[in-house]
Amino acid sequence: MHLPHQTARLFKALCDEHRVQIVQLLRGGEMCACHLQQELKIGQSTLSHHMKILCDSGLVCARKEGRWIHYSLKNTGLREMQHYISALLETQKKNPL
């Protein structure tokens, strides 16, 4: 079972339009920070802010290659979110409104 703060961190990561767009972009595979900036038309500091939240949540991981950072989706974070939502849906099946 998830601790409340872990679950909140997962959902906080997706409560911003830019972060949802980043996750959508990363569905296609790993991307360099520079490409994410270009796609989203945002500055480096704004991207860094969003990537910190996504990485801290466990939904995204970062890999440094030279002076560039490459980001990708992290399966463990995605699975945690999936399990949490599945558990909620199971509860609803047993106790429909």
Secondary structure as UniProt FT lines:
FT   HELIX           4..13
FT   HELIX           17..26
FT   TURN            27..28
FT   STRAND          31..32
FT   HELIX           33..40
FT   HELIX           44..57
FT   STRAND          60..65
FT   TURN            66..67
FT   STRAND          68..73
FT   HELIX           75..94
//
